[in-house]
């Protein structure tokens, strides 16, 4: 799930960041957006290749064969991370509502600084 979030799969928190970045880059310059999209594609190829090697690759260290599945403590640690990744991917307004005032202030200061 976290690899898919890193890739920017819709429904994960990574998608929200990537789509906003691409939209903003396209608003500034088409070439910037193309360059950024190329980076996103290369990042996705690398992440999926890494996932394939780690999960489905050949086991080179026999000691690692003894490692079992997640126990209840590890599940308890991962569950909130998984839930927040999915929640922020489905409902990103939860975090945007918290940051809106700060972002508006930052945009106003930036606009005043450049004289717009």
CORGI-V998375 format. One line per field, one symbol per residue. phi: phi as a letter, one per 30 degrees, with the letter a starting at -180 (. if undefined). Layout:
phi->???
This chain:
phi->.ddddddjdejcddddddddddddddddadddddddddddddddddddddeddddcdddccddddddcddcdddddddedddddddddddbddeddddcedddddddddddddcid
